[in-house]
Amino acid sequence: SPRARVRFGYTTFVLCLVVPSVRAGGFGLLCVAVMLTGVADACAQGSLFGVVAPMPAQYTQALMGGTSFSGLIISVLRLVTKAAFPDTLSGLGKSAVVYFVISAAWVSGCLVLHTALEHTAVY
């Protein structure tokens, strides 16, 4: 079902965002996490567009706007985390960990909100 695919996508996103933050598994695991991010995106975003397709146009616009806003927030987050730490190898590592942890929390929030929306009359 589309709901299960969206949940699978968001959950996979969170797991893939945790991999770089724990710095375990090396380069191979990171490559697998990047590949799984593409799978998660296809499942979640494709299913969400499938859900809103039969709805009035403003729902598709809201989904597009939310996707754009999320991208903006994550981009600003990376700028802030990069600027908040010193320009050293250690600072770069710390800023990346903070970025990935906050990103995982953001996606977890999206999963919670999607689950709440499933129980509304519109969905």
Secondary structure, 3 states (H helix, E strand, C coil): CHHHHHHHHHHHHHHHHHHHHHCCCHHHHHHHHHHHHHHHHHHHHHHHHHHHCCCCHHHHHHHHHHHHHHHHHHHHHHHHHHHHCCCCHHHHHHHHHHHHHHHHHHHHHHHHHHHHHCCCCCC
